[in-house]
Amino acid sequence: MAYTIVEENCTGCCACEPECPNQAISEASNGLFVIDPAKCTECIGHYDEPQCVAVCPIDLTCIIDENYPRYEAA
Amino acid sequence: MQTVQNHTGAESAGVNAAANVDEIMQKVAEHKGCGTSGGSGKASCGSGAGENDLPPEIWEKVKNHPCYSEEAHHHYARMHVAVAPACNIQCNYCNRKYDCANESRPGVVSEKLTPEQAAKKVLAVASTIPQMTVLGIAGPGDPLANPEKTFKTFELIAKTAPDIKLCVSTNGLALPDHVDRLSQYNIDHVTITINMIDPEVGAKIYPWIYYNKKRYTGVDAAKILTERQLQGLEMLTERGILSKINSVMIPGINDQHLVEVNKAVKSRGAFLHNIMPLISAPEHGTVFGLTGQRGPTAQELKALQDSCEGEMNMMRHCRQCRADAVGLLGEDRSAEFTTDKIMEMEVNYDLDARKAYQAAVESERQAVVAAKQEELQTLAGAHSDIKMLIAVATKGGGKVNEHFGHASEFQIYELSTSGAKFVGHRRVDLYCQGGYGEEDALGTVIRAINDCHAVFVAKIGGCPKNDLKTAGIDPVDQYAGQFIEQSAIAYFKEYIDKVAAGEIEHVAKGDAEIRQGALIAA
């Protein structure tokens, strides 16, 4: 699975963007942030916990995206 | 480096002064506890500090800084640019999710800017408001959690507007990592928000921090935070960078503890302590707002500030402004400078014109001081234990020059035989909007200044005059257009003479409410 950002909770603070080890997070045209599911690895192999979840100041903003299967580390 | 060379003479003096850092910090450390000894006729220090109260090196750094000097804030303006929205800690009194253009509190902002947009905005504002002397980056979020955006902004502004002083406000978690860079950019003022030095207290204020790629919670989080904050403060002191400490007074959580915080930060060289009341209106959606955590009353806040005053300078004029506030404190003009409007503005940054304007401000400022000194002579030898508060309606320049009905805040002065000492301000709803009185609004005004014996105004209508009298507050319009402190001392002299002659009886006033609502933008 990948993580996704709940748009109505995102404040556009950009705390997550520089923390993502995969450059999966970018700013959308509305100033809020989005995660590219193709690049998200849930930080497996990098950190103990997903960095977007760890750094986001608003609870339940970075959540698991049920639409994408779990990333398999090579 | 380029940015350093571009700075003004005053800031170069700051650089030279930094070479003698031990000497300066020694002077800061020795400077304490003035203002409470009555009868000397000496103005209080802290937020009301004047040239005679501070070492010259320190005075030179703060004299035109509205956020550091209560006296300067009547004359000089500041602006904040919101370029750094990310944050690395969560505070129970903060919620950046909600924003309203009419709302004035730390953390709210209507739009965030890129460093390039911020530099353009600074030039646009500085060419419109010549008394704008200070640029701060104060969030929303923590500027040092976004170091690249913060430092890029400082770099651009130092190049384009070299006379503007730069400062930064931080929660301190990332501070030790950036002190050297702050020093490089010639930032000689840093504000650190420190609400506790006891992690048990901290756990009630901070649900989590993000540090070294990990989220920490509870006491562990607070322990790391306090260690980093105090380490950062010590590092700033070692480098001769002035540090102001902000603390949020949260009744029942850290109100008593802030006395300990005050001692801890003073011993590490902090220059000024600003204890602010908690803002916790439920509609702001903060944790404290939702759990019903109350803020302090005016009397509680003043008592805590007074109890810390013997230890170090206290600041009392903070407006807890927006993270994108522009203009004089208490008079937010941010709505005039939105990105759309700035892009259309023709910018003519005329350094000489700004200097000329500021020289005029300086001479007006000297006149205020001279008038106060002259009036103080009349109190020489007067003996009275009476201390009383008065509220003043002013729109700047250190004068009684605002109509009662147009005041969106009142400045509060404590009068005694030592003179008139600024002790704070109170926000109110406008009593008169569109030319007619609003009964409910008058009630909120009276509750906000209920601890005052008098209110000084430029003008006041018959109805509110009578209602104020009924509430035991003397409406005084005889000093319209005159200097505040001079007028206040004259009023006090007359008052104690009347009390001595038995014409009036001095009675103590009650407590007052700190209004938490929005400050209506100009």
Interface residues (C-beta under 8 A of the other chain):
Chain A: N9 T11 G12 C13 C14 A15 P18 E19 G31 Y47 D48 E49 Q51 A54 V55 P57 I58
Chain B: P85 A86 C87 N88 Q90 R96 K97 K112 P140 G141 A145 N146 Y210 K213 K214 R215
